[in-house]
Amino acid sequence: MTRSIGKHILLEICVDDLAGLEAAVEGGADRIELCSALALGGLTPSAGLMEVAATFDIPCNAMIRPRAGDFVYSDEEVDIMLADIEAARRAGLAGVVLGASLADGRLDRMVLDVLVKAANGLDLTLHRAFDLVPKIPEAVEIAVKLGFSRILTSGGAKTAIEGIGGLKQAMDAASGRISIMPGSGISADNAAQFLDLGVSEIHASCSSLVPAVEGRMVEFGFAPDTARHTDVAKVRALKQAMSLK
């Protein structure tokens, strides 16, 4: 599949603080994945950040992930996720980003069904729990039947470039019924490889590594030695690389 001339490709930027949100919007992002703790793959953002994000003139979808680690959730953790979905709805966000796994990596359809029903009316993204599944076509079918708008995936590899084969397999299985949105390691330098797959949207962090400014913050454990921050220039460059002429 190849891209068609004139087709608009949507750029989603993941952020985990207000500065990142502002940078993503300034750089030309079309949609925001709103998180906390991006260094851990993204966790649920605070209710306050959700409320602030809802005031921006750009769709924002909140990550619903109550802790770091695997995506196998207890009943109590599912209850937390249900409350967080309701918080995203109350804040006025456009959607939520969900995922849940069984111990063998397959999607937990029962848990996902509960979460999807709670998110009725919100835009739905299936997150990278998808990258752990043993059978991509089977997982795509589950996502389609549950009503997800898209699957965020690196094709089952650490980065989307390494997972090109898995992305193609997912797109073949989707057959246009659900968007396959590549993410992980995507930049202006490699965006063309994903556009040529025929995707309609791309996910990226467009972040740069920044050293700690205040030494005492690191010493006291209030900040890491280095951190990644959304880079306006990288967002703008990726957006430009995605523009079809």
N, C-alpha and C positions, 0 to 999 in steps of 0.2 A: 504494500500500500504506500502511496506517495502523497505528499501534501498537494493541495490544490491552490492555485494562485488566487490571492484575495481572501483566503480563509483566515479568520481571526483566531489566533491561538491564545488562550487565556493563561495568564501567569499568576500562580498562587505562591505567596511568600509566607513561610512560617516564622513567627516571632514569639518572643517570650517576655517582652516588657513594652512599656509605652514608647520608649525611644526607638525600639525596633519597629513598632507599628507606624510611627511617624516617618521613619526612614523608608519603609516599604511603600507607603502611600506616595511619598515624595518621588520615589524612583519609578513609579508607574505601575505598581502591582494592581491586578484586577480583582484579587480576592486574598483574604488573610486566613491562614490557619493560626489560631490564637492558642498559645500554650503557656506553661511555665516549664522551667528546667529543660530547655532544648538539649543540653549536654547529655541528658538521660533519654533522649529520644522524644521528649515532650510529655508533660503531664498536664492535668487539668489546671487552667488558669484560675486566678482568684475571681470571686464574684465582682469585686471592685474593678478589676481590669476588664472583665466582660462588659460591665456597664459603660466604661469609658470607650471601649472599642465600638460599641453600638452607636455612639454619637458620630463616628466617622462615616463619610459618604462612600463606603465601600463594603461589600459583603464580608462578614467575618464568621468563620466557623470555629467553634471551640473544641479543642481536644478533650475527650472524656476518658481519662486514664488515671485512676486513683493512686497509682504507685509505680515505681520503677520495677523492672524485672519482666517476668513472663506475662502472658495474657490469659492465664487460667485463674478465674476469679471465684471467690467464695460467695455465698449468698449475701453475706454482709457487705462485701465489696460491690456487688451488683446493686444493693440498696443505695450505697454511696453514689454510684454512677447515675442511678435514677434521679437522685436529688440534684446532682450536677447538671443533668439534662434540663431539669426544671429551672435551675438557676440561669442557664443559657437562654431558655425561653423567656423568662421574666426580664432578663437584661435586654431582650430585643435583638439577639443575634440571629443571623440568617440560617445557621445550621450547626451541626455537631459532627465530630469525627470519632468513629467507634471501631471497636474490634474486640474479639474474645476468642480464645482457643481452647481446644481440648488438650489433654496431656500429650497426645501424639502429634500435635501441630495442626490437626484439622480444625476448621472453623467450628466454634460452638454454636450451632444453629439455635438451640433452645435459648441460650442467654442473649444472643443477638436478636432473636425475635422479640424478647421482652424489652430490650433497649430500643429497638426500632419502633415498636408500638408506642413507647413513652415519648419518642421524638416525632410523632406524627405531625406532619405539616412543616417540619424543618428539613433543610437540605441535608443529605446524608452522604458522608464519605466513609468507606471502609478503609481503615488504616493499615499499616504495614504488618500487622498480625498475619496478613495475607502472605507475606514473604516466607512464612514458616510452614505453609501448607505442603503436604506431600504430593497432591495432585492439583495442578493449577486449574484445569477445566472444571473439575468438580467444585472448587471454591468459587469460581466465576459464576457457576449456575446458582449456587446458594446466594451470592450477592445480588444477582439479578432477581431471583424470586423474593428476596426480602425487601426489595425496593430501593436499594442504594443507588445514588446518582453516579457514583464513581468509585474506583478502587485506586488508592494510592499504593504504588508498588515500585520496588527496584528490580522486579523480575526474579525475586528469590535470591539475589546476590547482595553483597555488601554495598555495592554502588550500582546505579542504573546502567552505567556503561558496561560493567561486567555482566549485568543481567539482561542484555539486549535480547538474547534468545528466549528468556522467560517472558519478557514483555511482548514479544511477537506471539508467543503461545497464548498469553492472556488475551491479546487483541483478537486473535483468531477465534478463541472460545467466546469472546464477548459478541463478536459479529455485529457490532454497532448497537447492541442493546444496552450497554453500560459503558461509560467512559473509563478508559485505562489511563491513569495519570502517572507518568513516570516521575520518580523523585529519588534523591540521594546522589549528591556529587554533580548535579547539573549546573553548568555555568555557560557564559557566553561562548566559551571556547568549544564546547561540545554539543550545544543545543541543536545544531543542524541534524545530528544523527537521530535525534528523537522526533524532530519535525518530519523527517523522511519516513518515519514509521506510520505517519498519518494520525498522530495524536491530536486531540483538540485542546488539551491543557497540560501544563507543566508545573511541577512543584519544586521549589528550591528555598534555601535559606539565604543565599547571597551574603554570607557573613565573612568577616575578617577577624583574624586573631589579634587581640589587643592585650598588651601586658597590663598588670595591675598598676594603678596610678599611686595608690596609697599603701605603702609597705605595711603599716600597722594593721590594715584591714586583713591582709593575708596572714600576718603573725597571729592575730586573734581568731582566725578561722572564719572571718566574716565574708571573705572573698577568695576565689582561687588565684593561683599565680598568674594565670592568663584566662581570658574569656573570649567568646566569640560574640560579635555585635553585628547587627544588620548594617550592611554597607550600601549607602544610597547609590554610589557609582556602580557597584556590581549589579544592583537591581536594574538600574537604567541600562547597563550594557547588555544584560540578558534580555530585557524587553526589546531592545533594538535588534538583537540577533534573531529574535523570534518574529520580527516584522517581515512580512512577505512583500516583495516588491514586484 
